[in-house]
Amino acid sequence: MSYSNGLRVIHPNAKIGNNVQIDPFTVIEEDVVIGDNCHIGSNVHIFNGARIGDNCHIFNGASVSVTPQTKITLDESTTLEIGGGSVVREFCTLNRGNKKFGGRTIIGENCLLMAYVHVAHDCIIGDNVILANNVTLAGHIEIGEWATLGGMVAVHQFVRIGEQTMIGGGSLVRKDVPPFVTAAREPLSYAGINTVGLRRRGFSAAEMHHIEDIYRVLFVYGLSTRNALKIIEEEIEPSAYRDQIITFVRGAKRGLMKGFRAMNNAGRVVAEPVLD
């Protein structure tokens, strides 16, 4: 372990890997594991239950593995896990899990959490997710891999956000967002597939057209969700993407975000499908 000059409080039982830089005025509690080649900035507090992978960078002022913000705060042996290669920027607040619900908050590998992000207890965040500045996640949220949430997005508890999605900045996410889409407007609505993200991930034009065909039935034609799923199963060519989307939609306990909403130049809705 390498040290900079300055005061630190590091519990002797904390497990700290090789080539870890810990800057001044940082506190690391007893039940903490930090992997190799990490950089922990100044004025960071890493609480009990933190499990931090290799090659992570945690910037100044972050609070990692804080006790969940609930009315009844228990001193439980739960964890906050951060995968290797992830970056936690300034003043993020990351809560560990609540034992009643499994006791684990999980942030995947190679994630980027920009400044002032809040991740509440028992969230599960996949690999390569980007949470822009001031994103706020309530408890029990699931976010699939390669998802991107724009600045100041707020997500209601128990919501699921599928993989490869893009949520526009300032959005309020109250319902589930299926994979491969872009979502924006208020209330949150389908705004097409995430073409830029999918292209970057190597999706072919044919694959993107196939996904677009599925969402056109689900979100654009004005069908009920039940009827849309029936048509998708009967008329859309089978694929792993089709099955993944169907499974996600059927598992949406909080319901889905709204379908396509046509607006005029004044920003008023002029047509809106009816979904159940």
Rosetta blueprint (number, residue, H / E / L):
1 M L
2 S E
3 Y E
4 S L
5 N L
6 G L
7 L L
8 R L
9 V E
10 I E
11 H L
12 P L
13 N L
14 A L
15 K E
16 I E
17 G L
18 N L
19 N L
20 V L
21 Q E
22 I E
23 D L
24 P L
25 F L
26 T L
27 V E
28 I E
29 E L
30 E L
31 D L
32 V L
33 V E
34 I E
35 G L
36 D L
37 N L
38 C L
39 H E
40 I E
41 G L
42 S L
43 N L
44 V L
45 H E
46 I E
47 F L
48 N L
49 G L
50 A E
51 R E
52 I E
53 G L
54 D L
55 N L
56 C L
57 H E
58 I E
59 F L
60 N L
61 G L
62 A L
63 S E
64 V E
65 S E
66 V E
67 T L
68 P L
69 Q L
70 T L
71 K L
72 I L
73 T L
74 L L
75 D L
76 E L
77 S L
78 T L
79 T E
80 L E
81 E E
82 I E
83 G L
84 G L
85 G L
86 S L
87 V E
88 V E
89 R L
90 E L
91 F L
92 C L
93 T E
94 L E
95 N E
96 R L
97 G L
98 N L
99 K H
100 K H
101 F H
102 G L
103 G L
104 R E
105 T E
106 I E
107 I E
108 G L
109 E L
110 N L
111 C L
112 L E
113 L E
114 M L
115 A L
116 Y L
117 V L
118 H E
119 V E
120 A L
121 H L
122 D L
123 C L
124 I E
125 I E
126 G L
127 D L
128 N L
129 V L
130 I E
131 L E
132 A L
133 N L
134 N L
135 V L
136 T E
137 L E
138 A L
139 G L
140 H L
141 I L
142 E E
143 I E
144 G L
145 E L
146 W L
147 A L
148 T E
149 L E
150 G L
151 G L
152 M L
153 V L
154 A E
155 V E
156 H L
157 Q L
158 F L
159 V L
160 R E
161 I E
162 G L
163 E L
164 Q L
165 T L
166 M E
167 I E
168 G L
169 G L
170 G L
171 S L
172 L E
173 V E
174 R L
175 K L
176 D E
177 V E
178 P L
179 P L
180 F L
181 V E
182 T E
183 A E
184 A E
185 R L
186 E L
187 P L
188 L L
189 S E
190 Y E
191 A E
192 G E
193 I E
194 N L
195 T H
196 V H
197 G H
198 L H
199 R H
200 R H
201 R L
202 G L
203 F L
204 S L
205 A H
206 A H
207 E H
208 M H
209 H H
210 H H
211 I H
212 E H
213 D H
214 I H
215 Y H
216 R H
217 V H
218 L H
219 F H
220 V H
221 Y L
222 G L
223 L L
224 S L
225 T H
226 R H
227 N H
228 A H
229 L H
230 K H
231 I H
232 I H
233 E H
234 E H
235 E H
236 I L
237 E L
238 P L
239 S L
240 A H
241 Y H
242 R H
243 D H
244 Q H
245 I H
246 I H
247 T H
248 F H
249 V H
250 R H
251 G L
252 A L
253 K L
254 R L
255 G L
256 L E
257 M L
258 K E
259 G L
260 F L
261 R L
262 A E
263 M E
264 N L
265 N L
266 A L
267 G L
268 R L
269 V E
270 V E
271 A E
272 E L
273 P L
274 V L
275 L L
276 D L
